[in-house]
Every structure is written in C-alpha cells, then in structure tokens.
Amino acid sequence: MAPINEMKTPADAPILVTMGEPAGVGPELAVAAWRSFGGKIGARPIKLVGDPSVFRAFGDVPAEALVATRPIEIACAPGKPDSANTHTVIDAIDTAVALAMQGAAGAVVTAPIHKATLMQGGFEYPGHTEYLARLTDADRAVMMLAGPGLRVVPLTIHTPLKDVPKQVTQVAIVETGEIILAALKRDFGIAKPRLAISGLNPHAGEDGELGREERNIVAPACEALRAEGTILGPLPADTMFHEEARARYDAALCMYHDQALIPLKTIAFWEGVNITLGLPIVRTSPDHGTALDMAGSGKADARSMIAAIRMAADIADARAR
C-alpha cells in the first residue's frame, strides 16, 4: 500500500469546525465548544466554517473566528432539516478540507450531518468518511472511534449487514491494519502498538463450525500484519471489550459497524471521538449524530465536540513535530 502523503502544517495553523446540519445540534455545539476553549487551543485558533448567521444564532461570534461559506437556502426550524440546504452543508465541508489540503489549517472537525436529508438533495455518499476520502484522493479512509480506554475501527463502515461478508477480505484487513498501526505510532505516540482483530462470526467461527471466514480470511491477514506490530486475533468479539481484555491492546479492528461502535459508545459515549485515518489531513468529529429532537433546546451536551477539537489539536501537534 502506498504511503500517505500527509500535509505538514505550522504549529499555529487553525482548527476548523464545520457547520454540519443547520437544523441539528452541530452549530450550537460548535459555538459552545469555541466558547469553552476561549476561541483557541494551545497556539491554534479555532474557526467555525459555514453560514455565519447559523452560528450567530447561538451567540456572539466575532468575524475573525468565522470562515464564511455559502449561505443557507432555507431558514429551517430546529429539528426540521431541509434538503434545499444540501449544497450549503457540503460547501462548508469542501471549504474546510480545501484549506487543510493547502496547509492553511491544522485539522478539520466536522459537526454531524443528516445523511438522509443530504441524499434527498443529491449527495451521493453514505457519510463523511467516504466523502472525505474522495475529496483528499485517499486510497482507503479508516474510521476510528476513540475514547478513554478504548479505540475501535470497523472494517466495513456504512454497509448493510447482509453485504458485510463480501467486503471482509484479507486485503482489506491488511490495508486497514497497516493504517491503524501507523496511526498509533505517529498520532498517538505508541512505539510498539498492539492491535486486536475480531472474527466475523460468533465465537470467531468456533473452529470453523460457525463459519470459515476466520480460518480462511482473518487469520491469514493477522499473520501478514505481525511484522508491523503485536497482533491478537482473530478474537471472539463478545469477549474483547471487558476491562481486562482492553488492557491487552491499543486498538481493536472489528469486522462491521455495530461490532465496533456499540462497545465504544457504551463505555465512552460523551468522550468519544470519530477520527478518520488514512487521509493526508487530520479530521475528527463528535461520535454522535444531529440529535434533531434536542436541537435548539439548549440541552445538547458539548463534551464530545470539545473532545473532538482537543484530539484534532493533539494529532495536528504530533504531526507538526
């Protein structure tokens, strides 16, 4: 797999936070997090990217803290997204990524998007991860969810469960594992990373009695990765996430979305951060969605957005050294 051509940015390059769905909690959480940090984290200014009027609905944000993009087409009520604003939402992402690709930003933090509404407006990607891979011309974008005491990666991301087995291949596991191990060394400062890899089937196939993917696909991939770091697997997913098991590894590679995200969100929902590995830029996001039912209520919790900004800055600082 070709090495990633990572962007090198100055130690004071800003952290950009995109608007996300304007009818969701993203803009208010972005403003709350910006205010919590006092507009700056370390040497890095925090700037909000999107329609300024959407951010200013949640507080006084000075012009220097904003990167203005396309205005919204429809002034939507909280909790009621409108597909007419699809191009506005996407323009904020495009602008932030373009600045990061030019070296003018240290990291991009994306507020949640409402995928169904965007698709109604013509958006052709199942989520941020796949779209960011296209924008940055990345060979493989890898979604890591990280929180205190646990980092997880789903091999298949926004894939219907019936289609997962077709995408569980030795090549996919090896390429994803290589990206994870490299990120653990570079972005998290772990000199000798340990990666746990789950099986696909219950009890990791039960010696082939409950499926042969572990023998035929996962185990050979584990063997191929052992030159890159300590590899544990294939492991039964149902025994990978208790406290003693988590102490044995630095990250877990799971075969499908819920196998990875359920334990992370159970253990560290409010501190969880979504990190996209495999990109030339740094990208993080909160680990929750648009929370339309809470939008505009003042009850949304900014902890995951704050954690996402902090982790983005930490990774950007690690890469700037």
Stockholm file with secondary structure:
# STOCKHOLM 1.0

chainA/1-321         MAPINEMKTPADAPILVTMGEPAGVGPELAVAAWRSFGGKIGARPIKLVGDPSVFRAFGDVPAEALVATRPIEIACAPGKPDSANTHTVIDAIDTAVALAMQGAAGAVVTAPIHKATLMQGGFEYPGHTEYLARLTDADRAVMMLAGPGLRVVPLTIHTPLKDVPKQVTQVAIVETGEIILAALKRDFGIAKPRLAISGLNPHAGEDGELGREERNIVAPACEALRAEGTILGPLPADTMFHEEARARYDAALCMYHDQALIPLKTIAFWEGVNITLGLPIVRTSPDHGTALDMAGSGKADARSMIAAIRMAADIADARAR
#=GR chainA/1-321 SS CCCCCCCCCCTTCCEEEECCCTTSSHHHHHHHHHHHTTTEETTEEEEEEECHHHHHTTSCCCGGGEEECCCCSSCCCTTCCCGGGHHHHHHHHHHHHHHHHTTSCSEEECCCCCHHHHHHTTCCCSSHHHHHHHHHTCSCCEEEEEETTEEEEESSCSCCGGGHHHHCCHHHHHHHHHHHHHHHHHTTCCSSCEEEEECSSGGGGTTTTTCSHIIIIIHHHHHHHTTTSEEEEEECGGGSSSHHHHTTCSEEEESSHHHHHHHHHHHHTTTCEEEEESSSSCEEEESSCCCTTTTTTTCCCCHHHHHHHHHHHHHHHHHHC
#=GC SS_cons         CCCCCCCCCCTTCCEEEECCCTTSSHHHHHHHHHHHTTTEETTEEEEEEECHHHHHTTSCCCGGGEEECCCCSSCCCTTCCCGGGHHHHHHHHHHHHHHHHTTSCSEEECCCCCHHHHHHTTCCCSSHHHHHHHHHTCSCCEEEEEETTEEEEESSCSCCGGGHHHHCCHHHHHHHHHHHHHHHHHTTCCSSCEEEEECSSGGGGTTTTTCSHIIIIIHHHHHHHTTTSEEEEEECGGGSSSHHHHTTCSEEEESSHHHHHHHHHHHHTTTCEEEEESSSSCEEEESSCCCTTTTTTTCCCCHHHHHHHHHHHHHHHHHHC
//
